[in-house]
């Protein structure tokens, strides 16, 4: 089981869009990779750098509705946004948490589609396998100090959290 998961997560992935299209709505493990030097580090496998390994209750939803969609709920996106603030001209702002305006979210997603790869494997025991798989694959870029600094930079770029007057209706940027 462990060997199958490691083999699936280190296999050479197809395009990100193809991989995402094939994700099941089942529990499983996923691994985010990049060929681009991000400054985060991460174990290297076949020329790819390992950015993140995770377990999801529903792979399709985790990837589509979080990592490829909303910065407010994806640490991967917050870290990438912190690294790419200037390059992509991102402008974080406060909502309930720090988020990106829709156009900025779309630019970040486009960057991810161009520079990142994804591998995944459905597995009902994903939560139990995550630790052993991560140990086998090696350090991820998301566990680095550089990732923590990038996430802090993203949050700081939004400025101080505004105080909303009582009764003011919240509208997402």
N, C-alpha and C positions, 0 to 999 in steps of 0.2 A: 504494500500500500504506500509506504513512504517512498520507495524507489520509483513507483509509478508517478507519484505526485511530482517528485524532483525532475524526472524525465520530461513530464508534460510541461512543467514551468520553465525548463531550460531549453526546450525545443525551439527551433528557429520559427518565429511567428510569421504569419502572412501580414498583410496590411492591417492597420488598426481597424479600419472600417469592416473588413471581412471578419476579423476576430470578434468584434463587438456584435455584429449581426448574428453570429453563431452562438452567442452566450445563452445558456439556458436560464430559466427562472428557478433554479435549484441552488442549494448550498454548494459552496466550492471555494477553491483557493485561486488567487490571481497574483500575477507579478507584472509590475510596470518596469519597462526597460527603455533605455535611450542609447542612441549612437553618438549623441551630442555631448560634449564635455560641459557639464552644468556647474562644476565646482563643488558638487555635493559628494563626490566620490561614489563608493559602492563597489561591491564585488564585480569582477569582470568575467563574462562567459562568452566565448566566441566573438569578442569585439564589442559586445553589448555591456552597458553598465546597469546594474541592478539598482533601481530607485526605491521600490517598495514591494513588499509582499504582504498580502492580507487574506483574511477569511471573510466570506460574505454569506449571509443567510439566503440571499438571492443574487447570484452573480450579475444577471442582466440589470437589475435595478441599481445595484451598487455602482456599477460602472457608468451606466447611462444617466442615472438621475443624481449622481454625486460627482464622481471623478471627471466626467465629461460634460458637466452641466453647471454645477453651482459651487462657487468658491466658499460660500458660507458654511457648507456642510462637508467640504473635502479638504483635509489637511494637505494632500498632494497638490491641489490647485492653489492653496494659499502659499505654499512654499514656492511653487513655480512662479506665481504672480510676483512674489517678493524678489525673485531672481530676475524677472523680466519687466519690472516696473518701467524702466527707462526705454528698453528696446521696443516694447509694445505700446508705450505711452499709456499705461494703465493708471486709472484714477480711483483707488479704493475709497469707499464712503461708508458711513455708518447706517445700518438698519438695526435689527435686533443684535446683529454682529457685524463685523466688517465684511462688506461684499463689494462686488464690482458691478457697475452699470451694465445693462444688457449688451451693449456694443463691445465693451471690454471683455465680458465673458465670452463672446463670440470670437474675438481675436485670440484669447488664450486657448480656446478649444481648437481653433485653426492651427495654432502653433503646436499643440499636443498632437493633432492628427498628422502633422508633417514630421515631427521629431521623436515621437514616442512609439513604442511597441508594447503589446500586451499579450501575455500568455495566461491561460486559465484552465482549470480542470474541475469539473463537477465532483463533489465528494460530500456525502452526508456527514462525515466525521471531520469536516474542514477545521473546526475550532480546535479539536484535539491534535490535528496534524500541523497546525501553524508553527508552533515552537520548533518541533523537529525539522520541518522543512526549512525554516529560516536559519536554523543552525547549520544545515547542510549547504544552503545556498551562499551563506556568508553575509557580511555586513551590507546593509542597504544605505543608499544615499540619504534616505529620510531619517535615519538614525544619527546623522552627523550633526556636529555643532553648526556647520554651515547651513543646514536645513532649519535649525532653530533660529538662527540669525535672519534668514530669509523670511521666515514667517513673522518674526518680530518687525522686520522692515515693512512688510505688507500692512500690518496692523497700524504701525506708526504713521504710514503714509496717509491714513484716513484722518489723522488729526485727533483732537480730543473728542470724546463722545458727546454729542450735543444733548442738551436737556430739552425734551419736548414739553411744551406747556400741557397741562392737564386738559383732557378732552380733545386734543388735536388728533385728527385721524392720520394714522401712519400710512404712507405710500412708499412702496419699494422703489428705489431709484431705477 
